[in-house]
Structure formats: structure tokens, C-alpha cells
Amino acid sequence: MAKQIVSIKVPIKSVSALTLKRALRLYETIKKSRSTAYFSVNGMTFSINDLPKTIHFLSSVQKKEVLLVIEGEDAEGLHRKILDSINLSRENARENPGLYRKN
């Protein structure tokens, strides 16, 4: 199968944002796949391979969203899976706003 490259904007600063729990799930999902992923923001690119550095990087981002670039044999399938997860988070935030309120 040919190598695929796709990207998705991941919310960082909203009610459906990437929390630590979601970041860990994202990391696990990508590590189980046959793809590599990179975050890109402000002209900087950061590999998701090193979990502590990834969490530190994401916690320091001041933008509302970051670009996640996925590269590999199953990039499109992984893209769909991540997009579904983001959409589910948005739906949950709309349906249960008290649970997802920002402090």
C-alpha cells in the first residue's frame, strides 16, 4: 500500500479541546497504527513520538487549534478515526455543557 499524508485541525482551546485524557488516547491510537504523526503550529513541527515532550508542547500552545499531520500506510483511516473522536467530543460538549465547562 502506498504512503498517505493527511492533516486535521485539532482544537486546543475550546470546550471540545484536546484534554490530557484525549491527548493520551490520541497518542495510543497513533502508536498502534502504521503511521507517524506531527503537530504543526506557528511554523514549528513537533513529532508525537515522545509523549512527555508532546504533552509539554501542547500545554504551551496559545492557538485555538493545531494542525496534526499524519503520514503512513493507514493515514486516511486514522484521520477518519481522529475526526470522529473530535466530532464526538463536540457533540458531548453541546449535550452536556456542565460537564465540559471551562474553569
N, C-alpha and C positions, 0 to 999 in steps of 0.2 A: 504494500500500500504506500502511496506517495505521502510525503510530508505535507502537513497542512498548517497554515498560520491564520489565526483568527484573533479578534480582540473584543473586549467588552468593557464598558464603563461600570466600575463598581462604586456604589455610593459609600462615602465615608462619614459625612456629616449630615445625617437625616435620621428620621425615626426608623427607617428600614436600613440603617447603616450597618457596616461591617463591624460587628462586636468581636470581642476576643473569642467567644464561643464559635461564631461564624467563621472567623479567620482560621481557627484550628480545623474546623470541618473542611474549609476550602483547601487548606494545606494538605490534609489527609487525602482528599479527593484527587488532588493533582499528583501527589506522590504515588498513589495507586495506579495512575494512568500511565500511558506510554508517551506522555507529553511533558514538556518543560514550560514553565510559566515565568513571566516577568511583570513587575509593576512598573509603570512609567508615569512620571509626574514632573512638571517643570523642566523638561529636557533630561531628567535623570532616569536611568533604567536600573531596576533592582531585582535580582533573582529571588525567587521564592524558596529556593533550596535550603537556606539557613533559617530555621524557624525563629530563633531569638532576634536575629537581625531584621527579619521580615516584620515581626511584631513591633519592634522599636521604630522601624521605618514608617509603618502605618500609623503609629500613635503620634508621630511628629508631623504628619501631613496636615497642612492647613486648608487644602482644597476640599470642595464638596464631594468630589469623586476622583478616582484614579483609573488609569487605563490598565487593564490586565491583558497582556498579550500571551496567547497560548500557541505553542509550536510543537508539532509531533504528529504521529500517525492517527491518533484518535482525537485531535484538537476540536473538530466540529462537534462530536458527541459530548465532549467535556464542556464545550461552550454552551450547548443546549442545557446540560445539567446545571451549570452555574447560573445561567439566565433564569431557569425555572426556580431555583432557590431564591434568587433576588426577588423575583415576582411574588413568590410565596411570602417572603418577609414583608413586602409592601402591602399585600392583602391582609396579613395578620396585624400590621400596624394600623390599617384602616378599620378593621373589625374590632380590635381591642386596644383603643388608643391609651387607656390607662396603664396597660402592661408595658407599653413601649414609650412612655413619656420620658423626655429628657429631663434630667435633674439640674 
